[in-house]
Amino acid sequence: MTARQQCYEIHGVVVAIRARELAVLDAMEMRLRDFRCGDRARPNVRIEFVTDGVDGDADAAAAAAADAESRPVYDTPFGSLRYVPAADALEGVLAGTRLLCHPARGVATLHGAAFAGRDLYLATHPLATIALMVLLERRGLFSLHAACLADRDGRGVLLAGPSGSGKSTLSLALARAGMGFLSDDLVLLAPHPRTNGVRALGFADAVGLTPHAAERFDELRTTLETPPDDGFPKRLRRIEELFGQGASSLRECTPSALVFPRVVRGRPSRLLPLDPREALLRLVPDVLLTEPRATQAHLGAIGALLEQVRCYALDSGSDIERAATLVGELAER
């Protein structure tokens, strides 16, 4: 079967997704739908999904990278990724799916025996996300592990923190309340054309909906009637599917506040000021330490962000509407 290609323009960078399996292309289309562009666009970078070891050159390159001097940059229960300075490559395996990424060349290849179930999820979500993060970083777009919403005037609020901190549930509450949606998990930072600060560029991926989050909102409970796709930990839905076209995504905003939520039980929601130095310590671990100049530029973008935003910690209680009100008001200050 001949490989098919779909192209997406992510804030000026054209990304080609190549695969033989329709399931792969459908999964990536669900994620990148807002960036779809014509297939005649000339790609700046490409991500290829290869099954059954049909690309021998890439397999040989991955094996050589594994034998070279390297350092770990990403660890999970499924496996780890490491950076190989001599080859300027990111390489590793998660549960049998291998990633080999050459950021300077603009190419990432994912190898799997078959892209189905859990392997399809690992390839098209964590591994594809990491490949995108590294490829875009080299082209001046710096990732931030955060949800982002904005008011009508383009003033944005970032919600940062690890998985389970309540980012997605809070971002759903803010979108439901009428704020514009940029992301519930990942945004991109880029220089602002008229200031010394940064813009937050939207990455309106499909929302990963957990039962806990769906149960918090009456209109989302029907989503629990359909189980997640085989091997996927969450139900994936577009924001406009959840709250209608009024909740459509925004392209960019100017961040004015950065909030680190955490879920608390049995206490009302409250917002507390946070020292920017503490905020920096919380954000830095999500930066992949690859090529030094690229890493330094990434850290510089985060530093510029922290100079323009106010930082807060949020105890997010069971009163999710109050938590959303507290956060939404930050964009208006």
Helices and strands as residue ranges (DSSP letters): E 4-10, E 13-19, H 22-32, G 33-35, E 36-37, E 45-51, H 56-67, E 71-76, E 79-84, G 85-87, E 89-94, E 97-102, E 107-112, H 117-122, I 123-127, H 128-137, E 142-144, E 146-150, E 155-160, H 167-176, E 180-183, E 187-191, E 198-201, E 207-209, H 211-215, G 218-225, E 235-237, H 239-243, G 245-247, E 252-263, E 270-273, H 276-283, G 284-286, H 292-308, E 310-316, H 320-330
